């Protein structure tokens, strides 16, 4: 899966919320691809909402752009449902996250991680040929706007232990177990 590295990534113009195996998900897209995938917290969850507000969704004057964005949303939903059911290991939906060039490099490296595999921040830093940028990799990982599809949940501690996750360690553990990793 290739992430758009365009520095002028467009804002989302369409949004779709739906209930999944892990709770309510919020998807946003523009004509270039999926821009956001967030897990909506329940009142008992320890994380804060990262959902893109409805007012942040731009009104599209171009029906073709809106149709393309909606197609990306429907494809992402279908692929996520297949992933949660165990019939999909790789996502094909077009991605268009807004981020710096460095963040996009990190997100691309995350996207190349195999289903059921894990790695550390240091391994991602090595992969992008920036071995001293371990902390920056961690920051970029935490800023990932497309959870699950850009699998930041597959990053674990150098010692093999679970590390932080924007949506809590319980959800991270659940996603890793879905992929066959025992934690």
Secondary structure, DSSP 8 states (H G I E B T S, - for coil): --B---TT-----EEEEEEETTEEEEEEEETTEEEEEEE---TT-SS------GGGS---S-HHHHHHHHHHHHHHHHHHHHHHHTS-SS--S-B-----HHHHHHHHHHHTS-TT--B-HHHHHHHTT-TT-HHHHHHHHHT-SBTTTS-GGGB--TTS-----TT-HHHHHHHHHHTT---
